[in-house]
Every structure is written in C-alpha cells, then in structure tokens.
Amino acid sequence: MPEMPDYAKPTGRFFFYIWDTSGIPPVQYPDENTAIITPTFTDLHIYGCEVKPYDYEEGQMLLRAARVMGYWHSTACPEGELGTVALQELTKISAEDFSAAYQRGWLPKGEGSEDG
C-alpha cells in the first residue's frame, strides 16, 4: 500500500474509475481572463482510497452527499492527489485490488506485474 500523507485519514474503502478526456479540448477560454487547461488522457485508470472529510472550521472540507473524497493514484500521478469524485463514476474495489494496482505502478490490470 502507498503511504498516505498525515492529513489523509483512510476510511478503509477503495475505488476505481476510468478518466477519459479525449473529447474535451485541451485549452478552453470561458472568458478573456480565464484559460482552462485539461490534460488529455484516453482510459486513464485511477485508483483511490477514500479519506475522511471534515468541516472548514476544523481545517478540512464538507462534501456533498454524492461525492467521495479520496486520495487518487494513476500513472499520470503515481504519488497521488487529494480530490473528490462523483460516487456514480466509481466502482468499489477491495484493499487487495488497490494494493495490487500499487504494486504494478497503477497500470491497468493485466499490464503490470504477475497479478494479471
């Protein structure tokens, strides 16, 4: 299992989803002062460990009911990053599946080490 930063308190639930931005323009300009840059990925496999949300007064975040706060890992960000993902986009996986993804460098199942 990867090490978690001190501020990320795992709940013991693990998730997986695929991020595909191939249909999104790499740069968008919603107004003259703003540029939104979207990295382009096709079928990027992302694995996450849910972490406990908390409120701003205690230094952490409140979340909407349909989102999962997690520490998310992929080949694009192997060290992981904190963020939220809509629950409907996620597939729950076991701790063993999460650990296997870590062992193969966050590659999709069948593309890493011997775990197939």
C-alpha positions in Angstrom: 0.0 0.0 0.0 1.2 3.5 -0.7 1.9 5.8 2.3 -0.8 8.4 2.9 0.0 12.0 3.9 -0.8 12.9 7.6 -3.8 14.9 6.6 -5.4 12.0 4.7 -7.2 9.7 7.1 -8.3 6.5 5.3 -11.7 5.0 5.8 -10.9 1.6 4.5 -12.9 1.9 1.3 -11.2 1.7 -2.1 -12.4 2.7 -5.5 -11.5 2.7 -9.2 -12.6 4.7 -12.2 -11.5 5.5 -15.7 -10.9 9.1 -16.8 -11.2 9.8 -20.5 -10.7 13.4 -21.6 -10.2 12.6 -25.3 -13.3 14.5 -26.3 -12.5 17.7 -24.3 -10.5 20.5 -25.9 -7.0 20.7 -24.3 -7.5 24.5 -23.7 -10.8 26.4 -23.2 -11.3 30.1 -22.7 -14.6 30.7 -20.9 -13.8 34.4 -20.8 -11.0 36.7 -21.8 -9.2 36.4 -18.4 -9.5 32.6 -18.0 -7.9 29.6 -19.6 -8.8 26.1 -18.5 -6.2 23.5 -19.4 -7.3 19.9 -19.5 -4.7 17.1 -19.8 -5.6 14.7 -22.5 -6.0 11.0 -21.4 -7.7 8.1 -23.0 -8.9 5.5 -20.5 -6.6 6.6 -17.6 -7.1 4.1 -14.8 -7.4 5.8 -11.4 -7.4 4.1 -8.1 -8.4 5.7 -4.8 -8.5 5.3 -1.1 -11.4 7.2 0.5 -10.4 9.6 3.2 -12.5 11.1 6.0 -14.0 14.5 5.1 -14.3 17.2 7.8 -15.5 20.7 8.0 -13.7 24.0 7.3 -13.8 25.1 11.0 -11.7 22.1 11.8 -9.4 22.7 8.8 -11.0 20.3 6.4 -13.8 20.1 3.8 -17.5 19.4 3.9 -18.7 17.4 0.9 -21.9 17.0 -1.0 -23.6 13.6 -0.3 -22.9 12.2 -3.8 -19.1 12.7 -3.8 -16.3 10.7 -2.4 -13.2 12.4 -1.0 -10.2 10.3 -1.7 -6.5 10.1 -2.4 -6.3 9.2 -6.1 -3.4 7.5 -7.9 -2.7 6.8 -11.5 0.2 6.5 -13.9 -0.2 10.3 -14.5 0.0 11.0 -10.8 1.6 8.0 -9.1 2.2 9.8 -5.8 -1.5 10.5 -5.5 -3.6 13.6 -5.1 -6.5 14.6 -2.9 -9.8 15.3 -4.5 -13.4 14.3 -4.9 -15.2 12.2 -7.5 -18.9 11.6 -8.1 -20.0 8.4 -6.4 -21.8 7.3 -9.6 -18.5 7.3 -11.5 -16.8 4.9 -9.1 -16.5 1.2 -8.7 -15.8 -0.2 -5.2 -12.7 -2.4 -5.1 -11.0 -4.4 -2.4 -7.9 -3.4 -0.4 -6.2 -6.3 -2.2 -7.1 -4.9 -5.6 -5.9 -1.4 -4.6 -2.6 -2.9 -3.3 -2.2 -4.9 -6.5 -2.6 -1.8 -8.6 0.0 -0.1 -6.4 2.4 -3.0 -7.0 2.1 -2.7 -10.7 2.7 1.0 -10.8 -1.0 2.0 -11.2 -1.2 0.3 -14.6 -4.4 -1.4 -15.6 -4.9 -5.0 -14.6 -3.0 -7.3 -16.9 -0.4 -4.6 -17.8 1.8 -4.7 -14.7 3.4 -7.4 -12.7 2.3 -11.0 -12.4 -1.0 -10.3 -10.8 -2.6 -10.2 -14.3 
